[in-house]
Amino acid sequence: MQYRGLLAQYRALLNLPAHTRPITLLEGNTPLIPAPHLAHELGGGFELFIKYEGLNPTGSFKDRGMTAAISEAAGRGVTTVICASTGNTAASAAAYASRAGMKSIVLIPQGKVAAGKLAGAVAYGAQVVQIDGSFDDALAMVVEISNKHPIALVNSINPYRIEGQKTAAFEICDVLGQSPEWLCLPVGNAGNITAYWAGFRQYNDLKWCGLPRLLGVQAAGAAPLVLGHPVEKPETVATAIRIGKPARGEQALEAADESDGRIIAVSDEEILHMQKILAKLEGIWVEPASAAGLAGLAHQVVHEKLDLRGKRIVAICTGHGLKDPDIVTKGLHQPILVAPRLDALEQVILGEGKAT
């Protein structure tokens, strides 16, 4: 059977208005990849799966919510959409707006967006505006202008974004036959953790698939939910979660509490280490923010002695590594140069011969 996208797959479970006109790039249906080597690295004795959201059409999980938000807006005749973004939302909004024949406007914090993400927004035809401020400043501005003009706001405070994003929880249960014991994921603006919890609760009501405990993970330099107050100048290498005042922060804290889970913070060093070993051990390259959930899991195992024996764990990796390649390439040394001769190659890779 041909896959038709999230709205076709799960329409009956989504709280979308009747006027919704489906705009799709065949998002969703992303793989749940076993990660036995990483599980062994973390002590073993449990099953670990990676929900690789980087394989959505624009390279991140944002496409799940955007297909719903843009479809609803298209159905009521909207011609322009706007969002504030640290990168992934910008690319997704621009792509789906283009698909719908709409204009898209993106506000980004100056110098704080990875080039791979900004390039996507530009390629899809968005009008990109930089502001001399933070993401939180940008979000306040797009809320204000969308209240004043007939422009649809498609950030995660748009309720239809949550409706689309919760489908990832449905997919996990459909593949595993039940929910995992733990779900680990990055937390930035907190829409995704809110959506997953809504999705698992809804599916459990329908199919008795159980509920996971949530491990939400922020970067230490942008951890308002851990600190208990907004962070005025958030700083982290994980640009996608560099947010000091999450729009759905209260809902995220409620989700963690209701699930008997927790929200923690990890250092940039832990995030980058996890990004590296995930690629090396499992062949899965994600942007830094996407490795935060797994970094948090590792932190809990090593420092908090979290017992995972016999458990099934799912970690959400939200964006592809090509979204933010600079962290890898900026320290890249030029590859070894050899003469076009077999003995020269053998000298380099086998330590044989006398290459010159």
N, C-alpha and C positions, 0 to 999 in steps of 0.2 A: 504494500500500500504506500502511495506517495505521501511524504510528509508535507503538510501545508502550513506550518507555522503554529505559534502558540495559541492564537485566538481561535483557530479552527480546532486545535487539539483539545483545548480546555475551556472553550467558551461558556459552557453550561455552569462552570465553577467560578466564573469571574463576574464580579459585580460591576458590569459596564452598562451604560444607558442603551436603550433600544436604537438610538440614532447612530451608534458607533459604526464607522465604515472601515473595515479591516485594511490596514496598511502594513504589509509584511515584507521582510527580507528572508523569510524562512528561518527565523531566529529560534533558539531553544534546541532541545534534543541533543544537548552537549554530553560528551561521554563521562562516565563514572569510571575512572581508571584505577585499577588496583596498584598500590604502591608498596610491594612487599620489601623492597630493599631499604626504603626509608623507614618502614616500620621496624625492621631489624636494627637499623642504626639507632633508633630510639628505644631499644631494649627488647623489642619483639613481644610475642605472646598475644598480639591483637591484630585485627584486620584494619587496614588503612586504605581509603579510597580518596582519589582526587576528583572533585567535580570541576572539570576544566572549562570554565566559562569564557576563557580566552578564544574559544573556537566559535563564538557567536559572530555574526557578519561583520561588525565593526571592531571585533577583537576584545570585547568586554561584556560583562553581565548587564550593562546598562540597556542593551537592546531588548531585554525582556520587558522592562517597564516602559521603554520608549514606544514599542509597538502598540501598547495599550493607550498611552497618553496621546500619541499622535493620531491613532485611529479614532479616539473619542473626539478630539479637536476637529479632525477632518469631517466627521459626521455632522458637526454643527456649523460647518462652513468657515472655520477659521482659516485665515490666509497667512498669518505670521505667528511664529512661536519664539520663545526666548528662554534662556537658561543661564545660570551662573555655573561655572565649571572649573575643576582642576584638571580637566582634559578628557576623560572618558565620556562624560555626559555630553560634552560639546560635539564630539565626533558622532555619537549616536543620534543626538537630536538633529544634527545637520543631515545625516544620511536618511533618516526617516522622513524629515521634512521635505527633502529633495524628492523622495519617492512619492510623497503626497502632493507634490506641486506647490509647496508652501515656501515662504521665506523663513530663514532661521537666523536668529541673532544670538550671539554667545558673548558673555562677559567673563573675562578671565583675569586673575590677579597677575600683575606685571611680573614677568620673569619667573613665574612659579609653575609653568605648565611644560611638561615634557614635549620635546619637538615632535615625536612620533604621534602624539595625540593632537597637537595643534595642526599638524599637517593634514590629519584626517578631516578636521573641521573645515579647513580651507579647501581641501579637495572636493568635499561635498557641497561647497558653495555657500557656507555660512558667512555672515558679516561678523567678524571677530573684533571685539572691542576690549582693549586692556584697560584696567583701572589701577590707579595708584593706591592700592589697598589690598586687603585679604579676600579670600573666598567669601568669608562671612559678610564683608562689605558689599561684594558683588551680589550675593543672594538678597540682601536687604534692598538693593537697588532694583533688581528684576521683579521682586514682589511689588515694590512701589509702582513701577511703570506698568506692570500688568493689571494693577488695580485701577489705573487711570486711563489706560488705552485698551482697545480691543486686540490685545496680544495674549496668546495663551502661554502660561508658565508651565514648563515641563520638567522642573526639578522634582526631587523625590517628595516634596511637600504636596505635589499633585497626587491625589488619592489613587488615580488610575495607574500611576507608576507602581505602587505597591501591589495592585491587582496583577499586573504583569509579572513582577519579580517573584511573587509567591509560587509561580509555576515550577520553579526549580525544586522546591520541596516536593511537589507532586511527582516530578521526574525521579527524584531519589527514591521515593517510596515505590514507585512503579518498577524500578530496576531491582531494588533490594527485596521487595516484598514487605518491607517494614521500615520504620525509621531507624537510623543508627543510634547508638547509645550517646554519642557525643557528636555535635556539629561545630566545627571550628571555622571562623571566618573573620576577615578584617572588618574594622568599624571606623568609618569616617563620618559621613553625614548621618549615618545610622538608619538609613532607609532599608538597606538590605537585610540586616538582622531582624528588623521589624517585619519585613515581608516574609522571611523564612518562617518565623514563628507563627505568623498568621496562616501560612500555607500548611504547616505541619498540624496545627490545631484543626483546621478545616478538614484535612484529609483523614485525620484520626477520628473525627466525628462521623465521617462517611464510611471509612473502611477499617477502623480499629487497627491502625498501623503502628500505634504507639507514638511517643513524643521523645525527642532527643533532649539532652542537656546542652545548652548553648555556651560556647566559649568564644566571646567576642574579644577581639584583640586590637588595641590602638598602639600607635607609635608613641614612645615615651615623650617625645617633643611635641606631641599633639594629642594629649590624653585627657580631655576635659571630663569625660565620664568616670575616669579613674580618680582624678584629682578632686572632683566634686565642684568644679567651677570652670567657666570659660577660659580658654587660653588666648590671650590677645594677639600674640605673635607666634603661631604654631610653626615649628620647624622640624622637618624630617626628610630623609631621602625618599621616603615612600610618598611621593607627591599626591597620589590618589586619595590618601587619607590625611592630608595636611589640612585639617579643619579644626578650628578652635571652639566652634559653637554649633554642634550638630543640630540640624533642624528637627530630627526625630529622636533626640537624646533621651527624653523621658520615656518614650515607648521602648527604646532599646534596653534601658535599665529595667523596665517592667518585664520585658521578654526574658532577660537573663534571670531575674528573680523568680518568675513563674516557672521557668524550666529547671530550677535548682542548679542553674549554671553560674557564670561569672563573666565579668569584663575586666581584662587586665591590660597592662602595657608592657611592651618589650622594647629593647634598644634598637637603634638602627643597625648596630653590629649584628645582633641576633637575626634581624630581618634579612640582611644581605648574606649572612652565612647560610640561612635556609634557602634563599633564592639559588645560591650556588650549588648546594648539595642536592636539591631537588632536580636540577638540570643534570648534574653529574650522575646521580644514582638512578633516576627514573626517566630521564630524557624529556622532562617537562620544563620548559622555560617560561617563567612568568615575570611580570613586572614586579618591582620590589614590594609594593603594597599588597600584592596578591600572596606573597609569602608570609605575610604577618600572621595569618591564622595558624599556619603550621609552626611558625616561630613561637607562637604562644603555647601551642601544644607541647613543643619541645621544652619550653621553659617550665611548664607545669610538671612534666615528667621528671626533669632533672632537679629542679629547685624545690618543687612542692610535693614531690614523690607521689604524683597522681597515679593510681593503680588502674591500668588499662587492660589487665589480663582478661582474655576471653571476650573483650569488647569489640564492637564494630564502630570505627570512627570515619567520618567523612569530613574532609577539609575542602573549603570553597576557595578556589584560585580564580580571582575575579577578572584578570586581564592578561593578555599575551605579553611575552617578553619584548616583542617588537614595539610595543607601546612606549617603552621607556628604555631604549638600548644604551643610552649614554653612560649609565652606571657601569656597564661592561666594557664599552669601547674606549672610554676616556683613559683607562689605564692599560690599554692594549699595546703590546710591543709589536713591532713589525715581525712578521713570520721569518723564519730562517731562510736565507737565499742560498740555493745550491746550483752548481753547474748542471746542465741537462745530460747527466751521465748516470748510469746505474750505480757505479761505485761511490759517487758523491751522495746519492740517496741512501745507500747502505750505510755509509759512515754516520749519517745523521740519525737514522731510525734503528739501526742495528749495531752501531759502533764498530762496523767492519770497514776494511779498506783504508785508503789514504787519500781522502778527498782533498782537492785543492780548488 
